[in-house]
Amino acid sequence: MKFYFFILVWITSSVYSFGYEAMHEKTPVGIIKILNLPERIALEASSKVSYFDENNGLFRKLFRYISNNDIAMTTPVEADITPGKMRFFVGADDIDKKFIDSKEVKIKSVPTLKVIAIGIRGGYTKARFLENEKKLYHWLTENKNFEKAGETYGVYWNGPFVPGLLKRSEIHLPIQKKTNPKKEK
């Protein structure tokens, strides 16, 4: 039985990792680290409701767009939580293509960004997001040289068909160095 489970895990994780260009390395599970994300081109779908209330609707809009425009899938995808937005990124092989906005997908340039990130294993749930978001804010209170520079967002490495216990994600919190950090007494 254990052997069959191992084979299932290996096949499932392998199928979903082949052929996708990564925009950055995965943050190790349970580790908080600073990342400097490069400038990149995003394909973005939005919703009026929370990302967690969308039931993969944003993913489907973006997947249709890349399928119809012959754009290679990249990992990870990013998601703003409220209101819900999801971004796929354009990889190196497609960067010179001309993209146009559609009714459902907008093209945008995302500037370089410094974030703190925490790696997560497990299903993409609101409870897991909130639990790990608290850890990032705690890190920020302990590191007085940095301040918040934007809202937290989810970073998802696996598609909707990967079983929850195998999924990897992250939460990113944009930060910047404080211009005048207060000295502790």
Buried (B, 14 or more C-beta within 10 A) or exposed (E): EEEEEEEEEEEBBEEBBEEBBEBBEBBBEEEBBEBEBEEBBBBBBBBEEBBBBBEEBBBBBBBBBBEEBEBBBBBBBBBBBEEBBBBBBBBEEBEEEEBEEBEBBBBEEBEEBBBBBBBBBEBBEEEBBEEBBEBBEEBBEEBEEBEBEBEBBBBBBBBEEBEEEBBBBBBBBBBEEEEEEEEEE
